[in-house]
Amino acid sequence: MAAADWQDRYYDIDQILDTPGPRTDPAFLAGDGVKDFLRNQAKILVIGAGGLGCEILANLALTGFKDIHVIDMDTIDISNLNRQFLFRQKDVGQPKATVAAEFIMKRVPGCKVTPYFGKIQDKDDDYYMQFNLVICGLDSVEARRWMSATLVNLVDPENPESLKPLIDGGTEGFKGQARVILPTITSCYECSLDMLNKQTVFPICTIANTPRLPEHCIEWASVLEWPRVHGDKPKDTDDPEHIGWLYTVAAARAKEFNIEGVTWALTQGVVKNIIPAIASTNAIIAASCCNEAFKIATSSAAYLNNYFMLIGTDGVYSYTFEHEKRDDCPVCGGEALDLSISAELTVEEFIDLLIERQDIQIKKPSLSTPTAQIYFQSPPQLEEATRPNLKKKVKELVPQDGEVTVTSTSLPFSLSLRISYT
Amino acid sequence: MATSEAMDMTAAEVAPDSKTRRYDRQLRLWAASGQSALENSRLLVISASATSTSVLKNLVLPGIGHFTILDPATVTPRDAGNNFFLEGQSSIGKSRAEEAVRLLAELNEGVEGKADTSSLEQILDNNPGYFASFTLVIAHNLESKLLERLSTLLWADDTLPILVAVNSAGFLGEFHIQFHEHTIVDSHSETAPSLRIDKAFPALADYAASLDFKNMDPTDHTHVPYVIILVRALADWKATHDGKSPQTTAEKKQFKEGVLAMKIKIDEENFDEAEAQAYRCWTETRVPSEITALFQDPQLSNLSPTSPPFFHLLDALRKFTLQPPHTLPLTSTLPDMKANTASYIHLQKLYKTRAEEEKATFKSVLAVPIDDATVDTFVKNAHGLKVLRGKRYGSLNTNPAALASAVASSPKATAIHLAISALAAVSSPQPTVEALTAAAQALLPPGSELPEEFSDAVGEVFVLIILTCLSARSPNADLPNSAAFLGGLVAQEVIKMITKQYVPIDGYCVVDLVETWTGMV
């Protein structure tokens, strides 16, 4: 027993770890071995120390995980305090990962939490290899795709240790979801990309010429007026002065067009793409993620197969189902994705199509065939050299049933497309 | 450009204060009205268990007004290990209520927390008036006899607080909300109110009729909102079809083709939108059946000046719908559609003006004076109104027939409910599978009257599996993850009850964290 473990500290959890239940895997070895693994050997990584992250860290610590690492690139904002319960007013401006780690270590003695204030992309495969399990509590689709793809790529069939279960949670208002991903075995994050809600995008001509909604006026201030007035000066959506400027400019435009409803809160909501968030939903989803981590780490009970979806707006509705792996998933499927396009489509239009497609969603894609470059976003010399291709038809560059490889700096994988023409 | 003029308004005047900034992410869900309801609420939580403090954490953070934790116990080594709102070994031996209140109150300076170390039993014996000052009472794993007394007391009078009873054991849990009546104006319904294209109000119909589509400026033609296109196309159709809207599939197809034929250029997206929305022309705008059902509410037949304003408003709504065009009052919220600014804003004005007129009619049939803001909110949300009538805690378990039908309709969830109920009914600290099975069986109608499937499903498969799980793994384990999960679910429901927004559960919500699902009984 470690020094900090007082008698009966884990009384409740030990009831589960000392006896198999009716739905427990027969391989479960009740008793000291599993406790030793959980408390002295398991190493777990938490991505995100925000709304879900704070809850995840507290649950893991109480459950008995004692070697926890946490990564978060953000600092604490006052609007976090309605749910990120490891932070106080005095912590505003401090790194989330560091403050959260210190709080947990103080509250739950003997639990070691190692923070990293930075990006997940800063870390290499060796870093991720050291963990038994990864839990993601993120609000960014991009970061989730990166983490999921990284863990899929980490799998070496010769080495069972290289398969790191990934548990992913997400919330929005009274709704949320939690899922278990066994990289290369079950559906990965990329497989389910088409389940995401499509983001509202306002056409630039509406914003510029025919605004109807307050949102159109706000987008005008943010997308067109800010660069026109401020040049290259970056817009910081966390800076109240910048939001104030956008608000007044949007409000003036709204007044000019007799549009009602531009408010400070709406301005902030539109430019920051704010998602409503509350402690209770985060608690449900984080608990579900940590419960799966506990069950997987101890084999004490069956674990989620593989997707849990909760809707709390009208009663409590939830749906647990097995999300199926996609054979043409660019990350874990191994097969090229068939794409049928018009023979008239230009490369430029083709790129827009890739950005738009719900199951692809690649920002700034670069394209090549097995033998030639079609278009590259960077470096600048290559961009310049391939730019003339933008106006060409895809058909001039890619034969029928030819393969196109799509890459993007934001994603750690490439996508193979097999092109046919209509 | 008006930028310089805009800069005359100082942004500082409208920038949110620090409280608004703190609560920004939740105000987007329940607005200032919901927040003020939370801030005026007073909660009593019975026991400072891991589950109880998890619930409270999720309510202190968004800013309830006051909470009291009632718990005479001192912190045991076991509590100190599974409760985040105790400080490890240093809390052992101290009052559990005081320690939990101290650490929960840190989460939000705007919330008042109080520890009460009296015993519930003594309060029930000597001071039953104790509960009246609270909005809502939450009890976790309360001994069944005390829960019975508490629920009976709180049910006796509908001015007494709502009771949320939470029970959990290991990976399983359930909770129930006891209330008499719960009315919701803003249910945040996801169905949009009707645009009434099929029953165009005069100003809308006149405007659509006045447009000369054939000789219109081509740019304007591309910017006529689809609502206007459809109102006009429908009027024209009716003029040649005995005043009837398209009825058959063939007619509907013909109507849609007619709409597309109005295009003067192939790429006029407003006409494509009109074609896609054409179903609105033959979907009659009526009072939704859920709302008509509310007009039968017993409160309406016994209205008095002291009845809750909600029912006076509901009665006014009923009277309003008796008049033509027999619809709910129009709302001025218009979805976005292809149009230029001028034509969209003009359409919006038509709707706004008409909505104001109908609101005036609504007010004229309102029997008691009610402030404008309340009337506004009611009219705006009329399509999503709800009246819920709750049940007494435990009433399901005294109704074998209802339990039997729950077993038939949702066997998995009911099996857990039966297991947890049996656990509460058996007083032995180490109940046996047999004792629990017998207790569960006793809640159901006598075996001889049961259909075969019932005993198969419940007796053989579900209940036994669950009961084995429960009895073999100590029945009262308060696991941190289960506590956090239930803490989140219960807090969501409490927020819905207090803000009277969104729709709370009706019945028992059951949780299984082995296979990770929730269900309703």
Interface residues (C-beta under 8 A of the other chain):
Chain A: A4 W6 Q7 D8 R9 Y10 Y11 D12 I13 Q15 I16 T19 P20 G21 P22 R23 E55 A58 N59 L62 T63 I78 S79 L81 N82 R83 F85 R88 Q89 R107 V108 P109 G173 F174 A178 N209 T210 P211 R212 L213 E225 V229 P240 E241 I243 G244 W245 Y247 T248 V249 A251 A252 R253 K255 E256 F257 N258 I259 T263 W264 A265 Q268 G269 I274 I275 P276 A277 I278 A279 S280 T281 N282 A283 I284 I285 A286 A287 S288 C290 N291 E292 F294 K295 A301 A302 Y303 L304 F308 L310 G312 T313 D314 G315 V316 S318 T320
Chain B: A2 T3 E5 A6 M7 M9 A11 A12 V14 A15 P16 S18 T20 R21 R22 Y23 D24 R25 Q26 L27 R28 L29 A50 S54 K57 N58 L59 L61 P62 G63 T76 P77 R78 A80 G81 N82 N83 F84 E87 G88 Q89 I92 E106 L107 N108 E109 G170 F171 S187 H188 E190 H223 D336 M337 A339 N340 T341 Y344 I345 I465 I466 T468 C469 A472 R473 S474 A477 D478 L479 P480 N481 S482 A483 A484 F485 G487 G488 L489 A491 Q492 E493 I495 Y502 V503 P504 I505 D506 C509 L513 V514 E515 T516 W517 T518 M520
